[in-house]
Amino acid sequence: MAAERAENGATATGIGAKAAFLKRAERDAARDVADAARRLCHKHLRKAINAFRRNDYGKAAVLAVDATEADPRCGQAFHMLALSLENLGEMARAITMYERAVALDPADTDLYLNLGLAAWRMGMNEVAEKFFRLYCEMEPNQPMGWNNLAGVLRDTSRFDDAIEICRGAILRMPEQPLLWNTLGTILVELSDFAQAAIFYREALRLDPGFTRAWHNLGYGLHHTGPLSEALEAYDKALSQTSDPRDRIETQHARALCLIAMGDLAQGFAGYEVRHHHQHRASTLYGIDAPLWKGEALAGRDVLVIGEQGLGDEVMFANTLSDIAAAIGAAGKLKIAVDARLVPLVARALPKAEVGHYFNASHNAKDVRLVPWAGKPDFVMPMGSALAHLRTSLEDFPRKAFLTPDKDRVAAFRDALAARPGLKVGICWRSMLINAQRQKYFSAIDAWRDVLTVPGVSFVNLQYGDAAGEIARAKALFGTDIQTIDGLDLKMDLDGAAALSAACDLVVSAPTAAAALAGAVGTEVWFLTAGPVWPQLGTDHYPWYRESRCFAPALFGDWDEVMPRLSAALKARALP
């Protein structure tokens, strides 16, 4: 949700054989050949390589097509076309071209590495693993294959296997910084940031110009602090990297670091890099209108569209009333959000046209479509307003900005009234847990000190299937967490928001449940594994009317933070 952090390095998507292929293809294309078709193919291929090195991927792709048409038997021409398409974001077509190249030149080991990398970027982890293993069999002394194989295993939570792959490769190639760096990324996913930093620094000792290790060191420090040192590491990476994709990832990470440090003006401006097509998490907006870049809004027809996860969408809705005021009565505000949020947003902004977007995908990218919006003057991803409307803490109004159904709030208050004491809604994890996200959330078992506080009645706000965990809390702690019969907390967000508004307090991990509670004005206490960027350099979430943050001194140390949260709750529950 809104606890987004910098990605785990530009290494999360591995290392391709781009440089090696370009050098070899350029050498081969410079050779004299008798065949006229092959000679013309080589001419186009040399030009494609030059365009690719200038980062002109569109031109490189056109020239590579010319090369394939001149000689359809040339595997290198299809390989060049695949690389160009990949850098244009055309992942599905790139994989098809890689496969054509493999069929023509199955002995080209670089192809297996690059094809595996493309599959990995599309989330086809099993396919990627297969090709990386083939590459490792063919090139056992090349670190890139072992690096990528370990990375795929890491991303599928096979951490022990990933560590063993790295250790075995390091024993054979201890001087390879790439392997030390990748071992660090695995340990980060296991929340062992201290050990990870040691491995990153070893990679940098071996190669001080290794920009990915600088980025990853910044990522680790982003979790543990000091943030000033994380920023220095990101700056070091940016000063040395020449790869456009790596630069974009690091610029994004640096922006989040600046926001976390409280530098909102620079941070939110830099955060706009998330819309670049080469950013791994960028979203495509299928609307026939330009993206808003800060132009005057008065009197314009503007479509504001929710972006990222549900929690981010709710949090970014903090700016909607300001956007409406900037557009004014002479303009038209259209708001496209998750369908489950439409009632909440429509009540808060009754003069706006509020509807939902449709989700699709293209080349492993999320696409959001709003067919009902017509052709507005601008499309504004909801978070883009931050760079213009929230450049200091004083710009946050600290009030409710979504409106629950008052009748449902009253009904839920009646349903909760039978229980004594303070009514506290709780949510302990996201519904989406994967290898990268699991370290940010605590298990229900860690909540003993909180769930046994006297004078408190706990209310379930955990969306998804939580019945087993609720039963476990009852068995372990004797705590009866109240569940509202018939309320689907995942699909009925209007009901979930009303239930949150009926509570006296919500205690939650940084999830959509917490964001909804804060947006309707309920006091929210966030339980985080460490400081997160939406705190904006403070000890709370300035987005909401009233909030506090509880984070352990050491990342993910739930045993340390839970007693403090429990003590605060005891004090809050006192009559």
N, C-alpha and C positions, 0 to 999 in steps of 0.2 A: 504494500500500500504506500502510504506517504513516507515510509521510512527508507525510501530509495537511497542507495549510496552509489558512489562511484563503482563501476564494474571492476572485477578482479583482473584488471590489467588488460592491456592489449594482448596478453597471452591467452586469454580465455578462449580465443578462436585459433590458437596455434600458429605454427610457422609453415609457410609454403616454400616451394622451391622456385619462386619467381626469379630471383637474381641468377641462380644457376641456370635455369632454362633460358633466360634472355641472353646470357653470355654464350651459351652453347648454340642457340638458334642463330644468333648474329654471326658467329664464326662459320656455321654451316652455310648460311645464306650468302656468305662472301666468297664461297668457292666457285670456281668456274665449272659449269656443267654444259654438256653438249645438248641436252634436251631443251628445246625452246620453251615448252610449257613450264618446265621446272625453273628455267632461268627467269621467266616472267613472275613466277610464284615467289622466287627469292627476292626479286626487286620489291614487290609489294610487302613481303615479310619484313625486309629491312626498314622500310618506311613505317610499318606498323609498330615495330620495336621502338623506333625513335619517338613516335607519337606517344606510346605507352610510357616511356621514360619521362616525357614532358607532362605526364598525368592527363593527357588528352585522350581519354579512353574511348570517346565516341569516334574520333578519327581513327584510333587504333583498330577499333572493331570494324569500321568500313574497309580499311586497308587489309585487314585479316580476311574479310569476306572475299575481297579481290584475289587474295593469295589462294584461297580454297577453290575459287572458280577457275583460276589459272591452272591449278594442279590439284584435283580432288584426291590424289593419292598421298599428299603431303601431310603427315601427322602433325608436324610442327605448326603448320598454318592453322589447323583446327585447335591446337593447344593455345596458340596466340589468341585466337578468337574467343576461346573459353575464358582466358584470363581477363580479356577486355570486357566481356559481358559480365563477368563476376564483379568487376570494379564499377560497372554501371548499375549494379543491383539486380541484374537479370539472372538470378541464380538458377532457375529451372533450365533456361536455355543454355547457360554455361555448363551445367552438368551434362546435357545432351552433347555438347561439343567436346567435352572431355571424353565422353564415351566413344565418340567417333574417332578421336585421336588415339585412344587405347586400342581400338580395333585395327587401326592402321599401323601403329608402332607399339606393340605390347612390351617391347624391351626398354622403353623409355620410363625409367623408374620415377622421374620427377612427376609424371602424370598421375601415378598412384597417390603421391603425396598431395598434389593439388586437387585431385578429385575427392580424396578423403576430406580435405579442408573445406571444399564447397559443400559437401554433404553435411559436415559438422555445422556449418553456418546455417544450414536449413533445418537443423534439429534432427537430422537423420543419423543419430549416433551409432546405431548398429552398423549401418553402411560405412560410416566413417571409420569405425574400428576395424572393419574387414580390410579396407584399403590401407590403413596405416600398418596393420600386421603384415600385409603383403610387402609393403615398402621395407619394413624392418627385416623381413626375410631376405630381400634382395640387396639391401644396403645396411647390414648390421652395424657398421662402423660410422654411420651418419647419425648425429644426435637428433636431427629434426624428427625422424620417424618415432623414436622413443618418446620425445617430448610430446608430440601430438597424441600418441597412444595413451600416455599417462593422463593427458588433459581430458580426453574423452572418458576414460575410466573415472576420473574425478567428477566430471559433470553428470555421471550416472550413479554417483554416491558409492562407487566401488573404491573407496579410499585406500584400503589395505593393498589392493592389487596395484593401484596407481603408484603408491609409495614404493612397492617392490620393483616396479618397472624402472622408476627413477634411480633407486639405489643400485640396481644391477647395471644400468647404463653409466652411472657415475663411477662405479668401480672400474669399468673399462675405459672411461673417458673423463677422468676427474678434472681436466682442464677446460671442460666445456661449460661456459657460464649459463647457457640455455637450460641445462638440466638442473642446476642449482636453483635457478629462478622458478622452474616448474614445480620442483619439490616445495618451494615456498608457497606457491599458490594452493597446493593441496593442503598444507598445514593451516593456511588461512581459513579454508572451508571447515576445518576442524577446530577453529577458534584459537589455535596456538599461534598467536601473532608474534610473540617474542621469538620463538624458534624460527618462524617464517622470516623475520627480519634478519636473523643471522644468515640464512641461506641467500636472501636477496643481496646482502652486503658481500657475501662470498662471490656471487655472480658479478657484482660491480668491481670487486678487487681484481677479478680475472679480466674484466672488460669494463673500464670506467665509462665507456661510451654506449653501454647497453641500455637503450632508452626504455625498453619494456621492464627491465628490472627497476629502473628509477620510478616508473609509473606504479609498479606493484608495491614498491616500498612506500610510496605515497598512500596507496590504498590501505596498507596495513596500519600506517600511522593515522589515517583517517578514522579508523576504528578506536585506536587506543590513545591518540594524542602523542606529543603536542601537535595541534593542527598547523601551527606555523612551520613545523618540520615537514609535515605532509605537503604543504604548499610549496616548500623549497624543492622537494623531490619531484613534484609535478612540473615545476618550472625547469628543473634540470632535464627532465624528459623532453619537454617542448623545445628546449634550446638545441637538442641534438637530433630529434627524429625527423626523417624525411618522408616517412610513409604516411600518406593522407589519412588512412583509416586509423592508424595509431594516434595521429595528431588530434583527430576529432574525439576519440575516446578520452584522451588526456585532457583536452579542453573541457569536456563535459565533467570529468572528475574534478578538475580544478575549480569549475564554477560551483559545484556542490560544496567543496571545501570552503570557498569564500563565503557562501551563504551560511554554512555552519559556524563560521567565525564572526558572523554578523555584518559582513560587508555586502549589504543587499543590493546596492546600486551596481557594483561590478559583477556580483554573483548572478543576479537574475538576468543581466544583459548577456553574460557568457552562457547561461543556461539555455539560450535559444539554439545553441549548436545541436541540441537533441533532435531538431527537425531536419538536419542534414541527412541526405539519403544514405550516406555511408556510416552513419551512427547505427550501431547494431540494434537499438531499440526504437528507431524512428518509426513513426506512423505515417501512412499515406492518407491524404484526405481527398476523396473522390468528388470534389465539388468544383464547378466551373467558375472559379473566382480566385483572385490572388490572396496569398497569405498576408495578413495585416502586419505591417512593419512599423507601426507607431504613427500612422497618418491620423489627421484630425477625424473625429468620429461624428461630430455634430451633423444631424440630418442624414446620416448614411444608413444604408441597409446592411446590417452586420450579422453574420452567423457565428455565434460562439459555440464551439464544439468541445465536449468533454474529452479529456485525453488521459492516457496512461491507465493505471488501475482504478478501481472504484473508489478507494480511499483518497487517492490524489484528486479525483474528479470532485469529490465532496469538498475537500480542503480548498481547492482552487476556486470553488463557487463563492468563496469569501469576497471575490472582486465583482460579482455580477451586478450588484446594485450600483456600484461606481461606474461600470460600463454603461448601464442603462441611463444614468444621469448624464454621461458624456455624449451619448447619442441624442438624447432629448426627445421631445414630443414630435419633432419634425422628421425624425428618423424611424427606423424599424429594427428592433432587437429580436433576433431569432436565437433560440437556445436549443441545442441538440445534446441530450444527455442519455445515459443508460436508461432504458425504458422503465426500470424500477424506481428511478428518481424523478420522473416527470411530475407526479402530484406534488411532491415537496417543493420543487423549483417553481412550478406554476402558481402555487399559493404565495410564495415569497415575491414573485414578480408577475403580478396579474396582468400587466400591460404588455408583457412580452409574449411572443408566440413560442410555445415550448412543445417540443416533440422529442422523439428518440432517434438515434442514429442506428444504422445497420452495420454489422461487422462482416468483413470478408478478409481474404488474404491474397497476396500476390507476391510470388518470389520470396516466401518466408517473411514477408512484411505484413503487419496488420493494416487493413484499409478500413476507413470509416466513411460510410455513405449516408447522405441526407437528401433523398430524392424529393422530399416535400419542401425543401428550402428555396427552390427556384435558382435564380442567379443573383446572389447578393453582391454588394460592392466589395466586401472583404470576408474572408474566413479567418476567424481568430481561435486558434487552439487555446483552451481556457487558461492555461498557465502563462501564455504570452503577455497577458495584461500585467503580470507581476513586475516586469521590467519597467513599466511606466506608472503603475499605481501603487506599488509597495516597495519603494526604494529606501524606506527607513521604518523603524519600529513604530514610529508615531503614525504611520499611514494605516496601521491595522486598527479597525474600529472597535474591536473587543466586544462584539454583541452577536446575538443569534442572527444567522443569515438564511436559514431554511425554515419553513413553517410546517409543523406537523398538524395532523387532523385533531382539532381540539376535542371533538367528541370521543375519539379513540384514546386520547390522553386521559380524559376523565374516566373512561371505562377501565383502563389499565390501572389507574390510581385506586379505583374501587377494588380491583382484583388483588392488588398488593396490600390493601389496607388490613387484611386479615392477619398478616404477618407482623410481629412486633418490631420495633426499633427502626434504625436507619435502613432505607431501601437502597441497596447497592447493586447495580448491574455489573456483571463481569464478563470479560472475553479474554481468553489467555493465549490464543494463537490465531494466525491466519488460516484460512481454509486451504490456501495454496502453499504447500510445504515441499520444497525440493532441496537438492544438494546445496544450492546457494542461499536459500532463505531459512533453513531450519535453525541456524545458529542464532537467529534473532528472537526466538520464541521459547518460552518456558513450558515444561510439561505441567499438567494439573497437579502432579505429585509435589511440585515445588511450592505449592500455594498453602501448605499446612498452616503457617503462621498467620496468613491473611484470613483463611476460611474459618479459623477458630476464634476470631475476634468476637467477644460478647457484645450484645446489643445491636447486632447487624443481621438483617435478612438479605440473603444474596439472591439475585435474579439473573437467570441465564440470558446472555446476549450473544453467546457463541453460535455463529451460524454454521450450517453444515451438520453432519452427524456427530453429535456430542453426547449422545445418550450413555455410551460406555464410560466416558470420562466423568460424567455427572454421577453415575452409579459408583464409580471408583472413589470419588470424593466422599460420597456418603459412607462407603465401607471403611475408608482410611481415617476420616476425620469426624464422622458423624454429622457432617454438614449437609443439610437438605437445600440444594440450589433449586429455587422455584423456576419452573418452566411453564410458560403460558400455553395451554392446550390450544391446538389449531393455528398457532402463529408460526408461519414459515419465515424464520429470520433471514434466510438467504434470498428468497424471492419476493417477500412482502416487506420491502424496505420502508414503505410508508408506515406499516405497523411497527417495524423495528424502531424507527425514529420516534414514534409515539410512545412506545414502551420506554425508551431512553429518557424521554421528556417526563415520564411519570416517576422516574427514579430520583432519589435525592442526590445520588453521586454515581458515576460510572468509573470503574477501575479496569483498565484494559491494556493489552499489548497494542502497539501502533497498527491498528487494523481499521477496516472500513467501519466496524461497529463503533470504535472510538471517534472516528471522524463524524459519523452521523450524530452521535451524542453531543459532541462539541458544537456542531453546526446548528442544532436546535436550541442551544443555550444551556444544556446541562453541564454541571461541573464535571470535568474529566481529569482523572489521574492516569498518566501514561506510565506503563511499566516497560522499559526498554532495556535491551542488552548492553547498550552504551549510548553515548550522546548521538543524536540524529540531526540531520540538517534542518528539518522543519522547526526545530527549536530556535533557529535563527540566532544562535549565540547566547540564548537565555537559558533559564532553568525551567521553562514551561513552553507551551505552544501558543505564541502570540495570535494565531489565527482565530482562537476561540475566546468566548466570554471569560471563562475562568478555568484554569488548568494548572497542573503540576506535573513534573517529570520525576520519576524514580529510576535511577540507573546505577548499577554497581560500579565500584571503583575500578574493578578489573572486568573487562568485557565478558558478559555471559555468566558472571558469578552470582547466580540466583540465591545461593545460600547467604550471601552478604546483604543483598538488597531487600529480601523479603522481610526480615525483622524490622527494618526501617519503615517499610510500607505498612507493616502490621501496627507499629507504634503510632504512626500518623492516623491510621484508621481508628484505632482505639480512642485517640484524642478527639477525632471528628465525631465519634459515636456517643461521646459523653453528653448527658442531658444538660 
